[in-house]
């Protein structure tokens, strides 16, 4: 019984860590594909990627001197 509990715990932890390792949590990659010049700041100085994503924002530190934590593109689909 104890081995089963340990195995189940290991499986759950693996699933949780693999799902949280994505670059964008709850956002599609296209929503965060915003040129540096068009980014709207969504964070604060020294914001961590985790804090940024928990605010529903995108994080990309690959472009210097632009906001790294920024608002995503909004879904503009029309439903008639």
Jmol script that loads the backbone (N, CA, C; Angstrom):
load data "model"
ATOM      1  N   UNK A   1       0.819  -1.198   0.000  1.00  0.00           N
ATOM      2  CA  UNK A   1       0.000   0.000   0.000  1.00  0.00           C
ATOM      3  C   UNK A   1       0.868   1.269   0.000  1.00  0.00           C
ATOM      4  N   UNK A   2       1.917   1.276   0.820  1.00  0.00           N
ATOM      5  CA  UNK A   2       2.782   2.451   0.910  1.00  0.00           C
ATOM      6  C   UNK A   2       3.498   2.713  -0.419  1.00  0.00           C
ATOM      7  N   UNK A   3       3.917   1.669  -1.095  1.00  0.00           N
ATOM      8  CA  UNK A   3       4.575   1.832  -2.389  1.00  0.00           C
ATOM      9  C   UNK A   3       3.613   2.433  -3.413  1.00  0.00           C
ATOM     10  N   UNK A   4       2.350   2.052  -3.342  1.00  0.00           N
ATOM     11  CA  UNK A   4       1.344   2.609  -4.248  1.00  0.00           C
ATOM     12  C   UNK A   4       1.164   4.103  -4.021  1.00  0.00           C
ATOM     13  N   UNK A   5       1.137   4.510  -2.780  1.00  0.00           N
ATOM     14  CA  UNK A   5       0.977   5.925  -2.439  1.00  0.00           C
ATOM     15  C   UNK A   5       2.185   6.717  -2.944  1.00  0.00           C
ATOM     16  N   UNK A   6       3.375   6.180  -2.735  1.00  0.00           N
ATOM     17  CA  UNK A   6       4.583   6.860  -3.219  1.00  0.00           C
ATOM     18  C   UNK A   6       4.584   6.958  -4.737  1.00  0.00           C
ATOM     19  N   UNK A   7       4.188   5.893  -5.414  1.00  0.00           N
ATOM     20  CA  UNK A   7       4.129   5.908  -6.870  1.00  0.00           C
ATOM     21  C   UNK A   7       3.125   6.938  -7.362  1.00  0.00           C
ATOM     22  N   UNK A   8       1.942   6.973  -6.746  1.00  0.00           N
ATOM     23  CA  UNK A   8       0.909   7.933  -7.143  1.00  0.00           C
ATOM     24  C   UNK A   8       1.381   9.365  -6.907  1.00  0.00           C
ATOM     25  N   UNK A   9       2.044   9.593  -5.794  1.00  0.00           N
ATOM     26  CA  UNK A   9       2.582  10.923  -5.499  1.00  0.00           C
ATOM     27  C   UNK A   9       3.610  11.331  -6.555  1.00  0.00           C
ATOM     28  N   UNK A  10       4.469  10.404  -6.941  1.00  0.00           N
ATOM     29  CA  UNK A  10       5.478  10.696  -7.957  1.00  0.00           C
ATOM     30  C   UNK A  10       4.827  11.037  -9.295  1.00  0.00           C
ATOM     31  N   UNK A  11       3.782  10.308  -9.656  1.00  0.00           N
ATOM     32  CA  UNK A  11       3.081  10.572 -10.915  1.00  0.00           C
ATOM     33  C   UNK A  11       2.440  11.953 -10.888  1.00  0.00           C
ATOM     34  N   UNK A  12       1.775  12.280  -9.800  1.00  0.00           N
ATOM     35  CA  UNK A  12       1.118  13.584  -9.679  1.00  0.00           C
ATOM     36  C   UNK A  12       2.144  14.706  -9.751  1.00  0.00           C
ATOM     37  N   UNK A  13       3.241  14.581  -9.034  1.00  0.00           N
ATOM     38  CA  UNK A  13       4.278  15.617  -9.055  1.00  0.00           C
ATOM     39  C   UNK A  13       4.882  15.773 -10.448  1.00  0.00           C
ATOM     40  N   UNK A  14       5.057  14.680 -11.153  1.00  0.00           N
ATOM     41  CA  UNK A  14       5.580  14.746 -12.523  1.00  0.00           C
ATOM     42  C   UNK A  14       4.620  15.485 -13.435  1.00  0.00           C
ATOM     43  N   UNK A  15       3.333  15.182 -13.325  1.00  0.00           N
ATOM     44  CA  UNK A  15       2.344  15.851 -14.159  1.00  0.00           C
ATOM     45  C   UNK A  15       2.263  17.334 -13.850  1.00  0.00           C
ATOM     46  N   UNK A  16       2.302  17.697 -12.594  1.00  0.00           N
ATOM     47  CA  UNK A  16       2.228  19.103 -12.204  1.00  0.00           C
ATOM     48  C   UNK A  16       3.452  19.857 -12.697  1.00  0.00           C
ATOM     49  N   UNK A  17       4.627  19.290 -12.541  1.00  0.00           N
ATOM     50  CA  UNK A  17       5.835  20.002 -12.968  1.00  0.00           C
ATOM     51  C   UNK A  17       5.909  20.115 -14.478  1.00  0.00           C
ATOM     52  N   UNK A  18       5.436  19.108 -15.217  1.00  0.00           N
ATOM     53  CA  UNK A  18       5.499  19.203 -16.674  1.00  0.00           C
ATOM     54  C   UNK A  18       4.477  20.190 -17.211  1.00  0.00           C
ATOM     55  N   UNK A  19       3.335  20.332 -16.556  1.00  0.00           N
ATOM     56  CA  UNK A  19       2.341  21.283 -17.038  1.00  0.00           C
ATOM     57  C   UNK A  19       2.709  22.713 -16.700  1.00  0.00           C
ATOM     58  N   UNK A  20       3.490  22.932 -15.657  1.00  0.00           N
ATOM     59  CA  UNK A  20       3.859  24.297 -15.287  1.00  0.00           C
ATOM     60  C   UNK A  20       5.147  24.750 -15.954  1.00  0.00           C
ATOM     61  N   UNK A  21       5.787  23.872 -16.723  1.00  0.00           N
ATOM     62  CA  UNK A  21       7.036  24.258 -17.353  1.00  0.00           C
ATOM     63  C   UNK A  21       6.835  24.946 -18.693  1.00  0.00           C
ATOM     64  N   UNK A  22       5.602  25.091 -19.137  1.00  0.00           N
ATOM     65  CA  UNK A  22       5.335  25.760 -20.404  1.00  0.00           C
ATOM     66  C   UNK A  22       5.701  27.223 -20.342  1.00  0.00           C
ATOM     67  N   UNK A  23       5.994  27.799 -21.483  1.00  0.00           N
ATOM     68  CA  UNK A  23       6.415  29.198 -21.512  1.00  0.00           C
ATOM     69  C   UNK A  23       5.262  30.136 -21.166  1.00  0.00           C
ATOM     70  N   UNK A  24       4.067  29.807 -21.607  1.00  0.00           N
ATOM     71  CA  UNK A  24       2.925  30.675 -21.375  1.00  0.00           C
ATOM     72  C   UNK A  24       1.837  29.871 -20.675  1.00  0.00           C
ATOM     73  N   UNK A  25       1.493  30.280 -19.479  1.00  0.00           N
ATOM     74  CA  UNK A  25       0.478  29.577 -18.708  1.00  0.00           C
ATOM     75  C   UNK A  25      -0.878  30.195 -18.994  1.00  0.00           C
ATOM     76  N   UNK A  26      -1.777  29.411 -19.559  1.00  0.00           N
ATOM     77  CA  UNK A  26      -3.119  29.900 -19.844  1.00  0.00           C
ATOM     78  C   UNK A  26      -3.218  30.801 -21.060  1.00  0.00           C
ATOM     79  N   UNK A  27      -2.117  30.999 -21.757  1.00  0.00           N
ATOM     80  CA  UNK A  27      -2.097  31.857 -22.941  1.00  0.00           C
ATOM     81  C   UNK A  27      -1.504  31.076 -24.100  1.00  0.00           C
ATOM     82  N   UNK A  28      -1.969  31.374 -25.296  1.00  0.00           N
ATOM     83  CA  UNK A  28      -1.366  30.741 -26.459  1.00  0.00           C
ATOM     84  C   UNK A  28      -0.082  31.488 -26.809  1.00  0.00           C
ATOM     85  N   UNK A  29       0.806  30.799 -27.487  1.00  0.00           N
ATOM     86  CA  UNK A  29       2.069  31.428 -27.876  1.00  0.00           C
ATOM     87  C   UNK A  29       1.827  32.643 -28.761  1.00  0.00           C
ATOM     88  N   UNK A  30       0.782  32.581 -29.606  1.00  0.00           N
ATOM     89  CA  UNK A  30       0.503  33.705 -30.505  1.00  0.00           C
ATOM     90  C   UNK A  30       0.036  34.941 -29.734  1.00  0.00           C
ATOM     91  N   UNK A  31      -0.602  34.750 -28.572  1.00  0.00           N
ATOM     92  CA  UNK A  31      -1.032  35.895 -27.768  1.00  0.00           C
ATOM     93  C   UNK A  31       0.167  36.640 -27.185  1.00  0.00           C
ATOM     94  N   UNK A  32       1.289  35.961 -27.050  1.00  0.00           N
ATOM     95  CA  UNK A  32       2.473  36.574 -26.464  1.00  0.00           C
ATOM     96  C   UNK A  32       3.525  36.932 -27.512  1.00  0.00           C
ATOM     97  N   UNK A  33       3.212  36.737 -28.779  1.00  0.00           N
ATOM     98  CA  UNK A  33       4.140  37.075 -29.859  1.00  0.00           C
ATOM     99  C   UNK A  33       3.964  38.544 -30.228  1.00  0.00           C
ATOM    100  N   UNK A  34       4.441  39.406 -29.348  1.00  0.00           N
ATOM    101  CA  UNK A  34       4.281  40.851 -29.520  1.00  0.00           C
ATOM    102  C   UNK A  34       5.670  41.470 -29.673  1.00  0.00           C
ATOM    103  N   UNK A  35       5.887  42.257 -30.722  1.00  0.00           N
ATOM    104  CA  UNK A  35       7.189  42.919 -30.874  1.00  0.00           C
ATOM    105  C   UNK A  35       7.497  43.795 -29.663  1.00  0.00           C
ATOM    106  N   UNK A  36       8.764  43.920 -29.338  1.00  0.00           N
ATOM    107  CA  UNK A  36       9.173  44.692 -28.173  1.00  0.00           C
ATOM    108  C   UNK A  36       8.629  46.104 -28.153  1.00  0.00           C
ATOM    109  N   UNK A  37       8.545  46.748 -29.314  1.00  0.00           N
ATOM    110  CA  UNK A  37       8.088  48.136 -29.374  1.00  0.00           C
ATOM    111  C   UNK A  37       6.594  48.272 -29.090  1.00  0.00           C
ATOM    112  N   UNK A  38       5.847  47.173 -29.192  1.00  0.00           N
ATOM    113  CA  UNK A  38       4.393  47.221 -28.979  1.00  0.00           C
ATOM    114  C   UNK A  38       3.958  46.669 -27.628  1.00  0.00           C
ATOM    115  N   UNK A  39       4.888  46.297 -26.781  1.00  0.00           N
ATOM    116  CA  UNK A  39       4.543  45.688 -25.498  1.00  0.00           C
ATOM    117  C   UNK A  39       4.026  46.722 -24.509  1.00  0.00           C
ATOM    118  N   UNK A  40       2.987  46.330 -23.778  1.00  0.00           N
ATOM    119  CA  UNK A  40       2.434  47.161 -22.712  1.00  0.00           C
ATOM    120  C   UNK A  40       2.822  46.509 -21.397  1.00  0.00           C
ATOM    121  N   UNK A  41       3.560  47.239 -20.571  1.00  0.00           N
ATOM    122  CA  UNK A  41       4.087  46.716 -19.315  1.00  0.00           C
ATOM    123  C   UNK A  41       2.976  46.179 -18.419  1.00  0.00           C
ATOM    124  N   UNK A  42       3.241  45.027 -17.814  1.00  0.00           N
ATOM    125  CA  UNK A  42       2.258  44.375 -16.960  1.00  0.00           C
ATOM    126  C   UNK A  42       2.871  43.998 -15.615  1.00  0.00           C
ATOM    127  N   UNK A  43       4.125  44.338 -15.424  1.00  0.00           N
ATOM    128  CA  UNK A  43       4.818  43.900 -14.221  1.00  0.00           C
ATOM    129  C   UNK A  43       5.353  45.054 -13.408  1.00  0.00           C
ATOM    130  N   UNK A  44       6.412  44.780 -12.741  1.00  0.00           N
ATOM    131  CA  UNK A  44       7.100  45.751 -11.890  1.00  0.00           C
ATOM    132  C   UNK A  44       8.583  45.398 -11.949  1.00  0.00           C
ATOM    133  N   UNK A  45       9.461  46.290 -11.508  1.00  0.00           N
ATOM    134  CA  UNK A  45      10.892  45.976 -11.570  1.00  0.00           C
ATOM    135  C   UNK A  45      11.201  44.672 -10.825  1.00  0.00           C
ATOM    136  N   UNK A  46      12.045  43.869 -11.416  1.00  0.00           N
ATOM    137  CA  UNK A  46      12.485  42.599 -10.835  1.00  0.00           C
ATOM    138  C   UNK A  46      11.378  41.540 -10.753  1.00  0.00           C
ATOM    139  N   UNK A  47      10.308  41.669 -11.545  1.00  0.00           N
ATOM    140  CA  UNK A  47       9.238  40.677 -11.533  1.00  0.00           C
ATOM    141  C   UNK A  47       9.797  39.337 -12.000  1.00  0.00           C
ATOM    142  N   UNK A  48       9.374  38.270 -11.359  1.00  0.00           N
ATOM    143  CA  UNK A  48       9.812  36.936 -11.763  1.00  0.00           C
ATOM    144  C   UNK A  48       8.884  36.422 -12.859  1.00  0.00           C
ATOM    145  N   UNK A  49       9.341  35.476 -13.659  1.00  0.00           N
ATOM    146  CA  UNK A  49       8.456  34.895 -14.671  1.00  0.00           C
ATOM    147  C   UNK A  49       7.190  34.306 -14.042  1.00  0.00           C
ATOM    148  N   UNK A  50       7.320  33.681 -12.887  1.00  0.00           N
ATOM    149  CA  UNK A  50       6.165  33.072 -12.224  1.00  0.00           C
ATOM    150  C   UNK A  50       5.150  34.125 -11.785  1.00  0.00           C
ATOM    151  N   UNK A  51       5.639  35.222 -11.174  1.00  0.00           N
ATOM    152  CA  UNK A  51       4.731  36.288 -10.741  1.00  0.00           C
ATOM    153  C   UNK A  51       4.053  36.940 -11.943  1.00  0.00           C
ATOM    154  N   UNK A  52       4.796  37.121 -13.007  1.00  0.00           N
ATOM    155  CA  UNK A  52       4.249  37.727 -14.211  1.00  0.00           C
ATOM    156  C   UNK A  52       3.124  36.857 -14.778  1.00  0.00           C
ATOM    157  N   UNK A  53       3.394  35.576 -14.924  1.00  0.00           N
ATOM    158  CA  UNK A  53       2.408  34.655 -15.485  1.00  0.00           C
ATOM    159  C   UNK A  53       1.194  34.514 -14.580  1.00  0.00           C
ATOM    160  N   UNK A  54       1.403  34.594 -13.258  1.00  0.00           N
ATOM    161  CA  UNK A  54       0.266  34.478 -12.342  1.00  0.00           C
ATOM    162  C   UNK A  54      -0.662  35.690 -12.448  1.00  0.00           C
ATOM    163  N   UNK A  55      -0.167  36.784 -13.014  1.00  0.00           N
ATOM    164  CA  UNK A  55      -0.992  37.972 -13.252  1.00  0.00           C
ATOM    165  C   UNK A  55      -1.731  37.894 -14.578  1.00  0.00           C
ATOM    166  N   UNK A  56      -1.517  36.789 -15.323  1.00  0.00           N
ATOM    167  CA  UNK A  56      -2.158  36.633 -16.628  1.00  0.00           C
ATOM    168  C   UNK A  56      -1.405  37.334 -17.737  1.00  0.00           C
ATOM    169  N   UNK A  57      -0.126  37.565 -17.515  1.00  0.00           N
ATOM    170  CA  UNK A  57       0.695  38.294 -18.480  1.00  0.00           C
ATOM    171  C   UNK A  57       1.716  37.373 -19.127  1.00  0.00           C
ATOM    172  N   UNK A  58       2.341  37.871 -20.175  1.00  0.00           N
ATOM    173  CA  UNK A  58       3.390  37.148 -20.886  1.00  0.00           C
ATOM    174  C   UNK A  58       4.742  37.564 -20.330  1.00  0.00           C
ATOM    175  N   UNK A  59       5.709  36.656 -20.369  1.00  0.00           N
ATOM    176  CA  UNK A  59       7.069  36.968 -19.936  1.00  0.00           C
ATOM    177  C   UNK A  59       8.032  36.518 -21.017  1.00  0.00           C
ATOM    178  N   UNK A  60       8.870  37.456 -21.472  1.00  0.00           N
ATOM    179  CA  UNK A  60       9.883  37.156 -22.470  1.00  0.00           C
ATOM    180  C   UNK A  60      11.045  38.113 -22.242  1.00  0.00           C
ATOM    181  N   UNK A  61      12.152  37.579 -21.764  1.00  0.00           N
ATOM    182  CA  UNK A  61      13.303  38.421 -21.441  1.00  0.00           C
ATOM    183  C   UNK A  61      14.349  38.427 -22.552  1.00  0.00           C
ATOM    184  N   UNK A  62      13.979  38.012 -23.757  1.00  0.00           N
ATOM    185  CA  UNK A  62      14.954  37.900 -24.840  1.00  0.00           C
ATOM    186  C   UNK A  62      15.267  39.231 -25.526  1.00  0.00           C
ATOM    187  N   UNK A  63      14.464  40.261 -25.296  1.00  0.00           N
ATOM    188  CA  UNK A  63      14.704  41.558 -25.932  1.00  0.00           C
ATOM    189  C   UNK A  63      15.063  42.565 -24.837  1.00  0.00           C
ATOM    190  N   UNK A  64      16.293  43.082 -24.843  1.00  0.00           N
ATOM    191  CA  UNK A  64      16.686  44.029 -23.800  1.00  0.00           C
ATOM    192  C   UNK A  64      15.983  45.386 -23.948  1.00  0.00           C
ATOM    193  N   UNK A  65      15.813  46.049 -22.821  1.00  0.00           N
ATOM    194  CA  UNK A  65      15.297  47.416 -22.737  1.00  0.00           C
ATOM    195  C   UNK A  65      13.861  47.588 -23.227  1.00  0.00           C
ATOM    196  N   UNK A  66      13.059  46.548 -23.110  1.00  0.00           N
ATOM    197  CA  UNK A  66      11.615  46.618 -23.339  1.00  0.00           C
ATOM    198  C   UNK A  66      10.959  45.848 -22.187  1.00  0.00           C
ATOM    199  N   UNK A  67       9.670  46.051 -21.948  1.00  0.00           N
ATOM    200  CA  UNK A  67       9.032  45.279 -20.870  1.00  0.00           C
ATOM    201  C   UNK A  67       9.157  43.773 -21.105  1.00  0.00           C
ATOM    202  N   UNK A  68       9.603  43.074 -20.082  1.00  0.00           N
ATOM    203  CA  UNK A  68       9.696  41.617 -20.154  1.00  0.00           C
ATOM    204  C   UNK A  68       8.397  40.970 -19.709  1.00  0.00           C
ATOM    205  N   UNK A  69       7.664  41.647 -18.855  1.00  0.00           N
ATOM    206  CA  UNK A  69       6.352  41.195 -18.411  1.00  0.00           C
ATOM    207  C   UNK A  69       5.344  42.135 -19.063  1.00  0.00           C
ATOM    208  N   UNK A  70       4.537  41.587 -19.962  1.00  0.00           N
ATOM    209  CA  UNK A  70       3.679  42.462 -20.769  1.00  0.00           C
ATOM    210  C   UNK A  70       2.320  41.831 -21.005  1.00  0.00           C
ATOM    211  N   UNK A  71       1.362  42.702 -21.332  1.00  0.00           N
ATOM    212  CA  UNK A  71      -0.011  42.252 -21.558  1.00  0.00           C
ATOM    213  C   UNK A  71      -0.098  41.449 -22.852  1.00  0.00           C
ATOM    214  N   UNK A  72      -0.860  40.353 -22.831  1.00  0.00           N
ATOM    215  CA  UNK A  72      -1.015  39.541 -24.044  1.00  0.00           C
ATOM    216  C   UNK A  72      -1.986  40.183 -25.016  1.00  0.00           C
ATOM    217  N   UNK A  73      -1.918  39.734 -26.262  1.00  0.00           N
ATOM    218  CA  UNK A  73      -2.925  40.144 -27.243  1.00  0.00           C
ATOM    219  C   UNK A  73      -4.252  39.552 -26.802  1.00  0.00           C
ATOM    220  N   UNK A  74      -5.292  40.314 -26.963  1.00  0.00           N
ATOM    221  CA  UNK A  74      -6.623  39.812 -26.610  1.00  0.00           C
ATOM    222  C   UNK A  74      -7.212  39.058 -27.789  1.00  0.00           C
ATOM    223  N   UNK A  75      -8.008  38.066 -27.496  1.00  0.00           N
ATOM    224  CA  UNK A  75      -8.679  37.296 -28.530  1.00  0.00           C
ATOM    225  C   UNK A  75      -9.689  38.209 -29.195  1.00  0.00           C
ATOM    226  N   UNK A  76      -9.574  38.349 -30.512  1.00  0.00           N
ATOM    227  CA  UNK A  76     -10.443  39.293 -31.219  1.00  0.00           C
ATOM    228  C   UNK A  76     -11.481  38.576 -32.095  1.00  0.00           C
ATOM    229  N   UNK A  77     -11.733  37.303 -31.792  1.00  0.00           N
ATOM    230  CA  UNK A  77     -12.731  36.581 -32.576  1.00  0.00           C
ATOM    231  C   UNK A  77     -14.118  37.152 -32.348  1.00  0.00           C
ATOM    232  N   UNK A  78     -14.850  37.308 -33.411  1.00  0.00           N
ATOM    233  CA  UNK A  78     -16.231  37.777 -33.316  1.00  0.00           C
ATOM    234  C   UNK A  78     -17.177  36.574 -33.337  1.00  0.00           C
ATOM    235  N   UNK A  79     -18.163  36.634 -32.502  1.00  0.00           N
ATOM    236  CA  UNK A  79     -19.173  35.580 -32.524  1.00  0.00           C
ATOM    237  C   UNK A  79     -20.500  36.218 -32.828  1.00  0.00           C
ATOM    238  N   UNK A  80     -21.076  35.851 -33.936  1.00  0.00           N
ATOM    239  CA  UNK A  80     -22.336  36.424 -34.370  1.00  0.00           C
ATOM    240  C   UNK A  80     -23.446  35.424 -34.190  1.00  0.00           C
TER     241      UNK A  80
END
end "model"
wireframe off; spacefill off
backbone 0.3
color backbone group
